[in-house]
C-alpha cells in the first residue's frame, strides 16, 4: 500500500510540474507551432 501511495504522490507531482518545466525548456505549444516557416492562407 505504501508503494501505491508513493506512486500516486509522484504522479501528482510530475503532472503538476510538467507544464512549467516544458515551458521553460521551450516545448510550449506556442514555441512549437510558430516560426519563420508559417503558412498564412
C-alpha positions, 0 to 999 in steps of 0.5 A: 500500500505504501508503494501505491501511495508513493506512486500516486504522490509522484504522479501528482507531482510530475503532472503538476510540474510538467507544464512549467518545466516544458515551458521553460525548456521551450516545448510550449505549444506556442514555441512549437507551432510558430516560426519563420516557416508559417503558412498564412492562407 
